[in-house]
Amino acid sequence: MSQKETILKHLKEHGKITDLTAYRLYAIRRLGARIWDLRDDGYIIRTEDTKAKNRFGKITRFATYIFEGQVANGSEN
C-alpha cells in the first residue's frame, strides 16, 4: 500500500491525522505532501491549526488534517 493509500485509509477510518500520528503509526514523514496529493485527487481535507503543550510544558502549534469527503468527479484511489 502506498503512503497516499495508507493516509486515505486512516482518514476514512479515523477522520483526522497529524504529522506525529503519521510518523508514529506509518513512518510517513512528509504528511503535508501526501495530503496535497490527496487533495489533487479530489478529496476534501481541511487543515485545522491545533495548539497543545509539548513535553516541556510549552505551547506548540501543528496541523491537524480532517477528512471531509470527496468531490463528485474525483477518483476513488
C-alpha positions in Angstrom: 0.0 0.0 0.0 1.4 3.4 -0.9 1.8 6.3 1.6 -1.1 8.1 -0.1 -3.4 5.0 0.2 -2.3 4.5 3.8 -3.2 8.1 4.8 -6.5 7.9 2.9 -7.4 4.7 4.7 -6.5 6.3 8.1 -8.5 9.4 7.3 -11.6 7.4 6.3 -11.4 5.3 9.4 -10.4 7.9 12.0 -11.5 11.2 10.4 -8.2 13.1 11.1 -4.5 12.8 11.2 -1.4 14.8 12.4 2.2 14.6 11.4 3.1 12.9 14.7 0.4 10.2 14.2 1.5 9.6 10.6 5.1 9.2 11.7 4.4 7.0 14.7 2.0 4.7 13.0 3.2 4.5 9.5 6.7 6.1 9.4 5.5 8.7 7.0 7.5 11.9 7.4 6.0 14.2 4.6 2.4 14.1 5.5 1.7 17.5 4.0 2.9 16.3 0.6 0.6 13.3 0.8 -2.3 15.5 1.8 -1.6 17.7 -1.2 -1.6 14.6 -3.5 -5.0 13.5 -2.0 -6.5 17.0 -2.5 -5.2 16.9 -6.1 -7.1 13.6 -6.5 -10.3 15.3 -5.4 -10.5 14.6 -1.7 -11.7 17.4 0.6 -9.3 17.6 3.5 -9.5 20.6 5.8 -6.4 21.9 7.7 -7.0 22.9 11.3 -4.4 24.8 13.3 -4.1 23.0 16.6 -2.4 24.1 19.8 -1.2 21.8 22.6 1.5 21.7 25.3 4.7 19.8 24.4 6.6 17.6 26.8 8.4 20.7 28.2 5.1 22.4 29.0 5.4 24.9 26.2 2.5 25.6 23.8 3.2 24.3 20.3 1.2 24.6 17.1 0.7 21.9 14.4 -1.7 21.0 11.6 -4.5 18.5 12.1 -5.8 17.3 8.7 -9.6 16.5 8.8 -11.2 14.3 6.1 -14.5 15.9 4.8 -15.2 13.7 1.7 -14.6 13.7 -2.0 -15.9 15.8 -4.8 -18.3 14.0 -7.1 -16.0 13.8 -10.0 -12.8 12.8 -8.0 -11.2 9.4 -8.4 -11.5 6.7 -5.8 -7.9 5.6 -5.4 
